[in-house]
Amino acid sequence: MTNVLISGASVAGPALAYWLRKHGFSPTVVERAPSLRTGGYKIDIRGAALEVVERMGLLEEVRRHSTDMQVARFVDAKGRQMATMSAQLFGGREGDDVEIMRGDLGAILYEATKNDVEYIFDDSITALDETADGVRVTFENGPDRTFDLVVGADGVHSNVRALAFGEESGFVHDLGHHISIFTVPNHLGLDRTEMMHPAPGRSAGMYSTRQSADAKAMFLFTSPADPYDRKDVDGQKKLLARTFADQGWDVPRLLDSMWDAPDFYFDSISQVRMDRWSSGRVVLVGDAAYGPSPASGQGTSLSLVGAYVLAGSLAAAAGDHTAGFAAYENDMRPFVEENQKLAEGNLKGMVLKSAGQIRFQMGMLRLMPHLPGKERMIKRVTEPIRKAATAITIRDY
Ligand SMILES: Cc1cc2nc3c(=O)[nH]c(=O)nc-3n(C[C@H](O)[C@H](O)[C@H](O)COP(=O)(O)OP(=O)(O)OC[C@H]3O[C@@H](n4cnc5c(N)ncnc54)[C@H](O)[C@@H]3O)c2cc1C
């Protein structure tokens, strides 16, 4: 049986383990965190990814956990409502698309695999030595082991990618914005509602989903001019507090909650672009290989489809991993490129540059329900997302 080591137990890792197991491989997943990471934000599953989830027999379960968000409200510095939008349109969703908390999806995928797959928590790969018939893997904590193949499913700042392909600066492209998300008390009593306070170059928001007692704060802003230390969480919090210091609405209260937030997340909005996703017996899947950035709204869908195609391609190649990796890349690359294209356009609408642009956008949102061509305008928003999300045929392997 082919032994495959997968680094990362979020979305891509467990989904790949599921499909490898189905095809008769023996997967092991190593995760740096001490247990399954349950936190996170809401993410979308669309198009081809819905079909993959259905083939896993998990679509009903995923739908049961949908956020059921209803509305997005835009407010000014004094908290006065400027415009509203349906949550479906705000998230660029249509039809059967599902929105779910990332932690819930991770837990569903873990539950579906934990009895058949070996999971190792609280460990990380420190070295990969490829031999003629396998990869000798050194771990931070556990003993060395040899695997037939190694997969990096460890996100935008992938450890496996650094070990097998080199420094991330060559692959991770900052799209000019940063994002921060953390849990806050639901002091506004929001129920399946998203609030957004747009200001030039920065946008603050807060939302609470169906099954949530608390809320998430979200901050989007133009990337800071000065570099900062990616490992210095306190420095990042200070930077966020400085960037939003003079903002109205509920921003001061959200920033007050930040200091004690259990799950402070802060990163550039970046896209991973690589010429190839495999090197010898090592291959990448999900954000590690082709993270399209949170602005695309398609990271999770790409991960789910990528896991399905990688496992299927390896199975179809019957032991020839080089042919399997080539087929995976051949099928996935056009789909990835279509979805990566969405990010920069979306970002322009998410962080507006000037007060004039904000006034114009709010005016358009207020007018839209009354315009004769409103369906056409809505289609202009949703159609590119739908096209990209379905730009691959899900084969049978
Ligand atoms: C704010 C925000 C909003 C988003 N919104 C959306 C959205 O609306 N729609 C959407 O589709 N996507 C969205 N995404 C992206 C989505 O979360 C990811 O694209 C998707 O989860 C990709 O999963 P992944 O498994 O490839 O990587 P990740 O989810 O990043 O998981 C990587 C895993 O690897 C682990 N790991 C890291 N280093 C190591 C190591 N050295 N050893 C072992 N394990 C390691 C991590 O702990 C983690 O569990 C959003 C992301 C952000 C930040």
The ligand as a Gaussian input file, in Angstrom:
#p B3LYP/6-31G(d) Opt

LIG

0 1
 C      -10.319000      36.018000       6.419000
 C      -10.406000      34.883000       5.484000
 C      -11.582000      34.702000       4.793000
 C      -11.667000      33.652000       3.899000
 N      -12.817000      33.536000       3.215000
 C      -12.924000      32.537000       2.352000
 C      -14.131000      32.371000       1.612000
 O      -15.070000      33.147000       1.732000
 N      -14.214000      31.347000       0.773000
 C      -13.191000      30.484000       0.621000
 O      -13.345000      29.567000      -0.166000
 N      -12.032000      30.602000       1.283000
 C      -11.861000      31.601000       2.153000
 N      -10.695000      31.735000       2.833000
 C       -9.566000      30.823000       2.568000
 C       -9.719000      29.446000       3.187000
 O       -9.800000      29.450000       4.577000
 C       -8.522000      28.645000       2.747000
 O       -8.270000      28.971000       1.409000
 C       -8.819000      27.177000       2.803000
 O       -9.167000      26.820000       4.102000
 C       -7.571000      26.398000       2.346000
 O       -7.318000      25.344000       3.143000
 P       -5.906000      24.659000       3.281000
 O       -6.210000      23.393000       3.992000
 O       -5.205000      24.604000       1.976000
 O       -4.998000      25.661000       4.163000
 P       -5.245000      26.255000       5.623000
 O       -6.676000      26.356000       5.938000
 O       -4.413000      27.470000       5.736000
 O       -4.640000      25.113000       6.583000
 C       -3.292000      24.802000       6.739000
 C       -3.134000      23.847000       7.920000
 O       -1.761000      23.475000       8.006000
 C       -1.331000      23.588000       9.338000
 N        0.099000      23.832000       9.341000
 C        0.756000      24.979000       9.072000
 N        2.069000      24.793000       9.197000
 C        2.255000      23.496000       9.536000
 C        3.394000      22.711000       9.810000
 N        4.637000      23.227000       9.806000
 N        3.221000      21.398000      10.113000
 C        1.986000      20.855000      10.180000
 N        0.862000      21.567000       9.951000
 C        1.004000      22.868000       9.635000
 C       -2.137000      24.729000       9.901000
 O       -2.187000      24.687000      11.323000
 C       -3.506000      24.477000       9.255000
 O       -4.261000      23.567000      10.017000
 C      -10.558000      32.773000       3.718000
 C       -9.393000      32.958000       4.432000
 C       -9.296000      34.027000       5.297000
 C       -8.030000      34.246000       6.051000

